[in-house]
Amino acid sequence: MLSARRYSIGEMCEAFAVTARALRFYEDEQLIAPERRGTTRLYTDRDRARLAWILRGKRVGLSLADIKELLDLYDVGDGRETQRVKTIERCQEQVDRLERQRVDIDATLAELNEFISLLKGQERN
């Protein structure tokens, strides 16, 4: 039987371009659970997969609570179907939120550009 691969904190930091402090934070938040051998943390392939989810979730603006909920659905035992459905829902909510923000930003930019044009029209030469 092959033994599972274990990764040091340094290997995880290098592989994902994160700090050791970030990994410890995710551990404190119970998002990852490395094995402990004294003060040494050993990360598994499962931790690597979970960290990839965490970082992707952060990049797209999901909260840590959302990410934790989605990660916890991995172990429901339904072939990850619940996790897939919930992830789609959370991502669609984020898309909708960002689209609303884009409308607001576009309106603000238009107003600012109009104001700048007005002020430039009042310049004295």
Buried (B, 14 or more C-beta within 10 A) or exposed (E): EEEEEBBEBEBBBEEBEBEEEBBBBBBEEEBBBBEEEEEEBBBBEEBBEBBEBBBEBEEEBBEBEBBBBBBEBBEEEEEEEBBEEBBEEBBEEBEEEEEEEEEEEEEEEEEEEEEEEEEEEEEEE
